[in-house]
Structure formats: structure tokens, C-alpha cells
């Protein structure tokens, strides 16, 4: 039996190869750490900017809310109630004047699928003073109502269209749907002076 024994007091080691490997590993760790630190710093800077923007918007909202509250309290004074009531009356008149039944029916005619018809229609102003159309339509199937909702959403005249209620009529032969949508009327263009 043969044994290989190294009797040297300091056996040979490939130290250069060891330090090269460790150096590359440390360089990789340093590069990753630097990249993570840079990314974290950029995110912190961006978060501070966004927080500053949010604070600025909140300050503006608070200032506008203060102005609105002052205006409301001014209009609610007994000596100003007549002016307030008159302005509300005129604003309501302007809203009703801007609503055109003919235009609404023209816009509905463009999106109404076959075998579906309008049973009733009711316009009203919502809490944000936007014109909301509530209509009841009847047809043979739910697919027609879904097609109408899709076409209304694709139209430039209707937004936030939704089926609120579905009701079968006449032994299931006809289905009625209550649909609501915000109506966006065409802007009124002023006719040129002296034109007909």
C-alpha cells in the first residue's frame, strides 16, 4: 500500500485564484448593493415629491372649501336670500333649456339595437349637476339590453351606463330593463352675428 504524504511545513495553496474569486464575489455584492441603494434613494425622492404634491392639492382644496363656505354663508344671509333663490331658479332654467328631447332621441336612435324599444325616459340632475337619463327599454332578450349598454358606453353622448333592474313582462315573452346613464349633450355653438 502506497500513501502520499506532504511533509512540507507550508503546503502549496493557490491563493491567487482564491483572492480573484473572492474579489469578483465582493465586487458583485458591491454593485448589487449600490444599485439597490440608488433605487431606494430615487424612490424616496419621488415619494417626497408626491407627498409634497398631495399636500399642495390638500391645501388648495382646503382654501377652496373655505371660499365656498364663505360664499354660502354670505348667500344664506337674510338680505341675500332673494338673490340666491333667483340665481338658483335661473341656473335650473339654463339646465332645462340645454336639454333637448329631440337630440336625446336622435342619440338614442343611433345606439338602439333592433328588437329593443324605449318604454319611458326621464332626465334629472344628479348631485354633481350632471344630466342623468333614466330609461326603461323592453325587448326579447337580455343580450339586446347588454348590446345597448355597450353601444351607449362607446358613444360620445353617454357615460357610466348601467342596467339597474331587469323585469320579465307578459309571461316571459318581453323583458324590461331600467338603464341609467349620464348624458353629455353637444356643446351649444353660438351662431355668428347676422347669420341665419
C-alpha positions in Angstrom: 0.0 0.0 0.0 1.3 3.5 -1.0 0.5 6.7 0.9 1.2 10.2 -0.5 2.2 12.4 2.4 3.2 16.0 2.1 5.9 16.6 4.6 6.4 20.3 3.7 5.8 22.7 6.6 3.7 25.1 4.4 1.8 23.1 1.8 1.1 24.8 -1.5 -2.1 26.8 -1.8 -3.5 28.6 -4.9 -4.0 31.9 -3.1 -4.2 34.0 -6.2 -7.2 32.0 -7.6 -8.9 32.3 -4.1 -8.5 36.1 -4.0 -9.7 36.5 -7.6 -12.8 34.6 -6.8 -13.5 36.5 -3.6 -12.7 39.8 -5.3 -15.3 39.1 -8.0 -17.9 38.0 -5.5 -17.3 41.1 -3.4 -17.5 43.3 -6.5 -20.8 41.7 -7.5 -22.2 42.2 -4.0 -21.0 45.9 -4.0 -22.6 46.5 -7.4 -25.9 45.0 -6.3 -25.8 47.0 -3.0 -25.0 50.2 -4.9 -27.9 49.6 -7.4 -30.3 48.9 -4.5 -29.2 52.0 -2.6 -29.6 54.1 -5.7 -33.1 52.7 -6.4 -34.1 53.2 -2.8 -32.9 56.8 -2.9 -34.8 57.6 -6.1 -38.0 56.1 -4.7 -37.6 58.2 -1.5 -37.1 61.3 -3.6 -40.1 60.5 -5.7 -42.2 59.7 -2.6 -41.3 63.1 -1.1 -42.2 64.9 -4.3 -45.6 63.1 -4.5 -46.2 63.8 -0.8 -45.5 67.5 -1.5 -47.9 67.5 -4.4 -50.6 65.8 -2.3 -50.1 68.4 0.5 -50.3 71.2 -2.1 -53.5 69.8 -3.5 -54.9 69.4 0.0 -54.1 73.0 0.8 -55.8 74.2 -2.4 -58.9 72.1 -1.6 -59.0 73.5 1.9 -58.6 77.0 0.6 -61.4 76.5 -2.0 -63.6 74.8 0.6 -63.1 77.9 2.8 -64.0 80.2 -0.1 -67.1 78.1 -0.8 -68.2 78.1 2.8 -67.8 81.9 3.0 -69.8 82.3 -0.2 -72.6 80.0 1.1 -72.7 81.9 4.4 -72.9 85.2 2.5 -75.7 83.9 0.3 -77.6 82.5 3.3 -77.8 85.9 4.9 -81.4 87.1 5.1 -80.6 90.2 2.9 -79.1 87.9 0.2 -81.7 85.1 0.1 -83.7 86.7 -2.8 -80.6 86.9 -5.0 -79.6 83.3 -4.1 -83.1 82.0 -4.9 -83.2 83.9 -8.2 -79.8 82.6 -9.2 -80.8 79.0 -8.4 -84.0 79.5 -10.4 -82.1 80.8 -13.4 -79.5 78.0 -13.2 -82.3 75.5 -13.2 -83.8 77.2 -16.3 -80.4 77.1 -18.1 -80.0 73.4 -17.3 -83.5 72.6 -18.6 -83.0 74.8 -21.7 -79.8 72.9 -22.5 -81.7 69.7 -22.6 -83.1 68.8 -26.0 -85.6 65.9 -26.2 -85.0 65.8 -30.0 -81.3 65.5 -29.6 -81.6 62.8 -26.9 -83.9 60.7 -29.1 -81.5 61.2 -32.1 -78.6 60.0 -30.0 -80.6 57.0 -28.6 -81.7 56.1 -32.1 -78.0 55.8 -33.2 -77.2 53.2 -30.4 -80.6 51.4 -30.1 -80.3 47.8 -31.3 -83.1 46.1 -33.3 -85.9 44.4 -31.4 -85.5 46.8 -28.4 -87.7 49.9 -27.8 -87.9 52.7 -25.3 -90.8 52.4 -22.8 -90.1 55.5 -20.8 -87.4 58.1 -20.3 -86.7 60.6 -17.5 -83.9 63.2 -17.3 -82.8 64.6 -14.0 -79.8 66.4 -12.5 -77.6 64.3 -10.2 -75.8 65.5 -7.1 -72.9 66.7 -9.2 -75.3 68.7 -11.5 -74.7 66.3 -14.3 -77.6 65.3 -16.5 -78.7 61.7 -15.8 -81.0 59.8 -18.1 -83.1 57.1 -16.6 -84.8 55.0 -19.3 -86.8 51.8 -19.4 -86.4 49.7 -22.5 -88.2 46.5 -23.5 -87.0 43.7 -25.8 -86.9 40.0 -26.4 -83.6 39.2 -24.6 -81.1 40.4 -22.1 -78.4 40.3 -24.9 -80.1 43.3 -26.6 -80.0 45.3 -23.4 -76.3 44.5 -22.9 -75.7 45.5 -26.5 -77.4 48.8 -25.9 -75.3 49.4 -22.8 -72.1 48.7 -24.7 -73.1 51.0 -27.6 -74.1 53.8 -25.2 -70.7 53.5 -23.5 -68.9 53.6 -26.9 -70.9 56.7 -27.8 -69.6 60.2 -27.0 -73.0 61.2 -25.6 -73.4 58.7 -22.7 -71.2 57.8 -19.8 -71.5 55.4 -16.8 -74.2 53.4 -18.4 -75.6 50.6 -16.2 -78.6 48.2 -16.1 -80.3 48.9 -12.7 -83.2 46.4 -12.9 -84.5 43.6 -15.1 -88.1 42.6 -15.2 -89.9 39.9 -17.3 -93.3 41.0 -18.6 -96.2 39.1 -20.2 -95.3 35.6 -19.3 -91.6 35.9 -20.1 -92.1 37.0 -23.8 -90.8 40.5 -23.2 -88.1 41.7 -20.8 -87.9 45.3 -19.4 -84.7 46.9 -18.3 -84.2 50.0 -16.3 -81.0 51.7 -17.5 -79.3 54.8 -16.2 -76.6 56.9 -17.9 -75.0 60.3 -17.7 -75.9 62.3 -20.8 -73.3 64.6 -22.4 -75.1 67.0 -24.7 -73.4 68.5 -27.6 -71.9 71.9 -26.7 -74.1 74.7 -27.9 -72.2 76.7 -30.6 -73.1 80.4 -30.9 -74.4 81.3 -34.3 -72.4 84.0 -36.0 -73.9 87.5 -35.7 -76.1 88.4 -38.6 -76.2 84.8 -39.8 -79.4 82.9 -40.3 
